[in-house]
Amino acid sequence: MLNNTTDRTTAPALQDFKAFTIQAPVTHQLSEVPVFVLEAGDQDVLRIDLEFAAGSWQESRQLSASLTNRMLQEGSKRRNGKALADFFDFYGAYLQYESSADRSGVSLYCLSKQAETLLPVLFELVFEPAFPEEELHTTLRNLRQQLLVEQEKVAFLARRGFNAALFGSEHPYGRSSNDAAYAALERKHLAAFHRDFYVKDRLSVGVCGKNTDAALPLLEKLLKNIPATHIPWEPRPFTALSQTGRVHIPKADAIQHGLRLGKRMVGKTHPDYHGLKVLNTVLGGYFGSRLMSNIREDKGYTYGIGSAIASYEHDAVFTIATEVGKEVSEAALQEIHHEIHQLRTALIPTEELDTVRQYLQGVYMSSFDGAFALADRFRDIHHFGLDYDYYQKYLQTVQQIRPEKLRELAVAYLDPESMVTIVAGG
């Protein structure tokens, strides 16, 4: 009798990396708006992205960018929020709202054949919001209640303290939600932000999926009616704080400590960025990383720990994050420093580095799987003024970087004295 049982004690054989060509979008200019069209995929579905340079970097009143984006779904000048939701639900469509420090936008997921029906209503929702008072008050009340809950969590306190330590509480990358900011927001603030930033010359459009051409004529017609801004496009100046040392955020009744360590880091446009991504993966960027192996698997101090490098449009951050029992907090910090020290003084063994190479190549291949993923990878470089050479250089770095170079990067960038350590808890 044939035994089809999988032997889980033996790892599957490693597969050779298969090179592939990355499909780039075709750029159109429709009614003075850049439209990036990516025809790909086998399913008759589309994603249409309306993205604005309208994040917290642009706001003059705290939280107005994120709340403006959130309130789009609560009703237009023609229909209330329920009518809009019912309309998109009827056609099996889905709307996704996103707002960050740099940008805000709305994405429509729908069947290709329904795009002509749904696009006018999408534009109605985005460009003709009502910002109804009752729904605004309800949303603010709910957000303030959620904030009360989040403030009881050491992870939230550590994250908020970390961002403020690196950038300052008034910087777009250092700001966080607070009750006073919610209490000060009024409908007029959202309407003003929408008037100034949800405009033609701060807009870019993405269309990806199958049968994209069917949406373009109507899209061009709709874009003709979008107003342009009346204020100059000038980046607002901010100065980051870059605090170092240790900061304790008290939470008397907490049984855990939220830990955050890190610093401002070079971003995507820097030549060392790709190598730092590999180095970060070794340290804490995947489940087999040194931090996970040591602090979770060996010591049992935490359920999860990781490190990451996040590149924003105007800055970048390296972070190590975890939550541990307060009785092992100091021991966990010692082990984190130990793993950083090892990277700065010893070469990464070939076998370990080869495992990381294989992992990163697999992630790389999967990150381009499908039309939506291809569109996301384009956005990841477009806003930084990069081209597709970025991905080729990254792949070359993953495949070729040597242990000596990684140690060199660790010495240059991972000095604990240059980092801030946040400990939130009792």
NORQUI-V404299 format. One record per residue. N is the residue number from 0. RES is the residue in three letters. SS is DSSP state (A for helix, B for strand, O for the rest). OMEGA is omega in whole degrees, 0 to 359 (* if undefined). BURIAL is I if it has 9 or more other C-alpha atoms within 8 Angstrom, else O. Layout:
N/RES/SS/OMEGA/BURIAL
N/RES/SS/OMEGA/BURIAL
This chain:
0/MET/O/183/O
1/LEU/O/179/O
2/ASN/O/181/O
3/ASN/O/181/O
4/THR/O/179/O
5/THR/O/177/O
6/ASP/O/184/O
7/ARG/O/175/O
8/THR/O/181/O
9/THR/O/180/O
10/ALA/O/177/O
11/PRO/O/181/O
12/ALA/O/178/O
13/LEU/O/181/O
14/GLN/O/176/O
15/ASP/O/177/O
16/PHE/O/179/O
17/LYS/O/181/O
18/ALA/O/178/O
19/PHE/O/179/O
20/THR/O/179/O
21/ILE/O/179/O
22/GLN/O/180/O
23/ALA/O/178/O
24/PRO/O/172/I
25/VAL/B/183/O
26/THR/B/175/O
27/HIS/B/172/O
28/GLN/B/183/O
29/LEU/B/181/I
30/SER/O/176/O
31/GLU/O/179/O
32/VAL/B/176/I
33/PRO/B/180/I
34/VAL/B/183/I
35/PHE/B/188/I
36/VAL/B/181/I
37/LEU/B/180/I
38/GLU/B/183/I
39/ALA/O/177/I
40/GLY/O/181/I
41/ASP/O/182/O
42/GLN/O/181/O
43/ASP/O/180/I
44/VAL/B/179/I
45/LEU/B/164/I
46/ARG/B/179/I
47/ILE/B/183/I
48/ASP/B/169/I
49/LEU/B/187/I
50/GLU/B/185/I
51/PHE/B/169/I
52/ALA/O/189/I
53/ALA/O/177/I
54/GLY/O/180/I
55/SER/O/175/I
56/TRP/O/183/I
57/GLN/O/187/I
58/GLU/O/174/I
59/SER/O/176/O
60/ARG/O/187/O
61/GLN/O/176/O
62/LEU/O/182/I
63/SER/A/180/I
64/ALA/A/182/I
65/SER/A/182/I
66/LEU/A/175/I
67/THR/A/180/I
68/ASN/A/181/I
69/ARG/A/185/O
70/MET/A/178/I
71/LEU/A/184/I
72/GLN/A/185/I
73/GLU/A/174/I
74/GLY/B/175/I
75/SER/B/178/I
76/LYS/O/180/O
77/ARG/O/184/O
78/ARG/O/176/O
79/ASN/B/184/I
80/GLY/A/180/I
81/LYS/A/180/O
82/ALA/A/177/O
83/LEU/A/180/I
84/ALA/A/180/I
85/ASP/A/180/O
86/PHE/A/181/O
87/PHE/A/177/I
88/ASP/A/182/I
89/PHE/A/181/O
90/TYR/O/179/O
91/GLY/O/182/O
92/ALA/O/182/I
93/TYR/B/178/I
94/LEU/B/178/O
95/GLN/B/182/O
96/TYR/B/181/I
97/GLU/B/176/O
98/SER/B/181/I
99/SER/O/177/I
100/ALA/O/186/I
101/ASP/O/188/I
102/ARG/O/174/I
103/SER/B/180/I
104/GLY/B/178/I
105/VAL/B/178/I
106/SER/B/177/I
107/LEU/B/173/I
108/TYR/B/184/I
109/CYS/B/170/I
110/LEU/B/183/I
111/SER/A/184/I
112/LYS/A/181/O
113/GLN/A/186/I
114/ALA/A/182/I
115/GLU/A/178/I
116/THR/A/188/O
117/LEU/A/185/I
118/LEU/A/180/I
119/PRO/A/180/I
120/VAL/A/173/O
121/LEU/A/179/I
122/PHE/A/175/I
123/GLU/A/181/I
124/LEU/A/187/I
125/VAL/A/189/I
126/PHE/A/179/O
127/GLU/O/183/I
128/PRO/B/179/I
129/ALA/O/187/I
130/PHE/O/184/I
131/PRO/O/186/I
132/GLU/A/184/O
133/GLU/A/180/O
134/GLU/A/177/I
135/LEU/A/179/I
136/HIS/A/179/O
137/THR/A/180/O
138/THR/A/180/O
139/LEU/A/179/I
140/ARG/A/179/O
141/ASN/A/180/O
142/LEU/A/179/O
143/ARG/A/177/I
144/GLN/A/177/O
145/GLN/A/179/O
146/LEU/A/177/I
147/LEU/A/179/O
148/VAL/A/182/O
149/GLU/A/182/O
150/GLN/O/175/I
151/GLU/O/184/O
152/LYS/O/182/O
153/VAL/A/178/I
154/ALA/A/179/I
155/PHE/A/181/I
156/LEU/A/179/I
157/ALA/A/180/I
158/ARG/A/180/I
159/ARG/A/179/I
160/GLY/A/179/I
161/PHE/A/180/I
162/ASN/A/179/I
163/ALA/A/180/I
164/ALA/A/182/I
165/LEU/A/189/I
166/PHE/A/188/I
167/GLY/O/187/I
168/SER/O/178/I
169/GLU/O/180/O
170/HIS/O/180/I
171/PRO/O/179/O
172/TYR/O/180/O
173/GLY/O/181/I
174/ARG/O/173/I
175/SER/O/180/O
176/SER/O/175/O
177/ASN/O/187/O
178/ASP/A/182/O
179/ALA/A/179/O
180/ALA/A/177/I
181/TYR/A/182/I
182/ALA/A/184/O
183/ALA/A/183/O
184/LEU/O/177/I
185/GLU/O/181/O
186/ARG/A/183/I
187/LYS/A/180/O
188/HIS/A/178/I
189/LEU/A/180/I
190/ALA/A/179/I
191/ALA/A/178/O
192/PHE/A/179/I
193/HIS/A/180/I
194/ARG/A/186/I
195/ASP/A/191/I
196/PHE/A/175/I
197/TYR/O/188/I
198/VAL/O/189/I
199/LYS/A/187/I
200/ASP/A/171/O
201/ARG/A/186/I
202/LEU/B/165/I
203/SER/B/185/I
204/VAL/B/174/I
205/GLY/B/176/I
206/VAL/B/181/I
207/CYS/B/181/I
208/GLY/B/182/I
209/LYS/O/181/I
210/ASN/O/181/I
211/THR/O/184/I
212/ASP/A/182/O
213/ALA/A/183/I
214/ALA/A/190/I
215/LEU/A/180/O
216/PRO/A/179/O
217/LEU/A/179/I
218/LEU/A/178/I
219/GLU/A/179/I
220/LYS/A/181/O
221/LEU/A/182/I
222/LEU/A/180/I
223/LYS/O/185/O
224/ASN/O/182/O
225/ILE/O/181/I
226/PRO/O/174/O
227/ALA/O/181/O
228/THR/O/177/I
229/HIS/O/180/O
230/ILE/O/182/O
231/PRO/O/178/O
232/TRP/O/179/O
233/GLU/O/178/O
234/PRO/O/180/O
235/ARG/O/182/O
236/PRO/O/175/O
237/PHE/O/178/O
238/THR/O/180/O
239/ALA/O/185/O
240/LEU/O/179/O
241/SER/O/178/I
242/GLN/O/174/I
243/THR/O/181/I
244/GLY/B/186/I
245/ARG/B/179/O
246/VAL/B/177/O
247/HIS/B/176/O
248/ILE/B/187/I
249/PRO/B/172/O
250/LYS/O/196/I
251/ALA/O/186/O
252/ASP/O/183/O
253/ALA/O/177/I
254/ILE/O/177/O
255/GLN/B/169/I
256/HIS/B/170/I
257/GLY/B/183/I
258/LEU/B/173/I
259/ARG/B/176/I
260/LEU/B/176/I
261/GLY/B/186/I
262/LYS/B/168/I
263/ARG/B/190/I
264/MET/O/174/I
265/VAL/O/185/I
266/GLY/O/189/I
267/LYS/O/185/I
268/THR/O/181/O
269/HIS/O/182/O
270/PRO/O/180/O
271/ASP/O/189/O
272/TYR/A/182/I
273/HIS/A/178/I
274/GLY/A/178/I
275/LEU/A/176/I
276/LYS/A/177/I
277/VAL/A/179/I
278/LEU/A/179/I
279/ASN/A/179/I
280/THR/A/177/I
281/VAL/A/184/I
282/LEU/A/185/I
283/GLY/A/188/I
284/GLY/A/175/I
285/TYR/O/189/O
286/PHE/O/179/O
287/GLY/O/185/O
288/SER/O/181/I
289/ARG/A/180/I
290/LEU/A/179/I
291/MET/A/182/I
292/SER/A/183/I
293/ASN/A/194/I
294/ILE/A/175/I
295/ARG/A/190/I
296/GLU/A/184/O
297/ASP/A/186/O
298/LYS/O/181/O
299/GLY/O/182/O
300/TYR/O/187/I
301/THR/O/173/I
302/TYR/O/181/O
303/GLY/O/176/O
304/ILE/B/180/I
305/GLY/B/175/I
306/SER/B/183/I
307/ALA/B/170/I
308/ILE/B/179/I
309/ALA/B/180/O
310/SER/B/175/I
311/TYR/O/183/O
312/GLU/O/182/O
313/HIS/O/182/O
314/ASP/O/177/I
315/ALA/B/186/I
316/VAL/B/169/I
317/PHE/B/184/I
318/THR/B/165/I
319/ILE/B/186/I
320/ALA/B/175/I
321/THR/B/170/I
322/GLU/B/183/I
323/VAL/B/172/I
324/GLY/B/187/I
325/LYS/A/180/I
326/GLU/A/179/O
327/VAL/A/184/I
328/SER/A/182/I
329/GLU/A/178/O
330/ALA/A/179/O
331/ALA/A/178/I
332/LEU/A/178/O
333/GLN/A/180/O
334/GLU/A/176/I
335/ILE/A/178/I
336/HIS/A/177/I
337/HIS/A/181/O
338/GLU/A/175/I
339/ILE/A/179/I
340/HIS/A/180/O
341/GLN/A/179/O
342/LEU/A/183/I
343/ARG/A/186/I
344/THR/A/184/O
345/ALA/O/178/O
346/LEU/O/176/I
347/ILE/O/180/I
348/PRO/O/183/O
349/THR/A/182/O
350/GLU/A/179/O
351/GLU/A/180/O
352/LEU/A/177/I
353/ASP/A/177/O
354/THR/A/178/O
355/VAL/A/177/I
356/ARG/A/180/I
357/GLN/A/180/I
358/TYR/A/183/O
359/LEU/A/177/I
360/GLN/A/176/I
361/GLY/A/177/O
362/VAL/A/180/O
363/TYR/A/181/I
364/MET/A/182/O
365/SER/A/182/O
366/SER/O/177/I
367/PHE/O/186/I
368/ASP/O/176/O
369/GLY/O/184/O
370/ALA/A/183/I
371/PHE/A/178/I
372/ALA/A/178/I
373/LEU/A/178/I
374/ALA/A/178/I
375/ASP/A/180/O
376/ARG/A/175/I
377/PHE/A/180/I
378/ARG/A/182/O
379/ASP/A/179/O
380/ILE/A/186/I
381/HIS/A/184/I
382/HIS/O/177/O
383/PHE/O/181/I
384/GLY/O/181/O
385/LEU/O/175/I
386/ASP/O/187/O
387/TYR/O/171/O
388/ASP/A/179/O
389/TYR/A/182/I
390/TYR/A/179/O
391/GLN/A/179/O
392/LYS/A/177/I
393/TYR/A/180/I
394/LEU/A/177/I
395/GLN/A/179/I
396/THR/A/179/I
397/VAL/A/185/I
398/GLN/A/191/O
399/GLN/A/186/O
400/ILE/O/184/I
401/ARG/O/178/O
402/PRO/A/180/I
403/GLU/A/179/O
404/LYS/A/179/O
405/LEU/A/176/I
406/ARG/A/178/I
407/GLU/A/178/I
408/LEU/A/179/I
409/ALA/A/178/I
410/VAL/A/185/I
411/ALA/A/191/O
412/TYR/A/186/O
413/LEU/O/174/I
414/ASP/O/181/I
415/PRO/A/180/O
416/GLU/A/180/O
417/SER/A/186/I
418/MET/O/171/I
419/VAL/B/177/I
420/THR/B/178/I
421/ILE/B/174/I
422/VAL/B/181/I
423/ALA/B/180/I
424/GLY/B/184/I
425/GLY/O/*/I
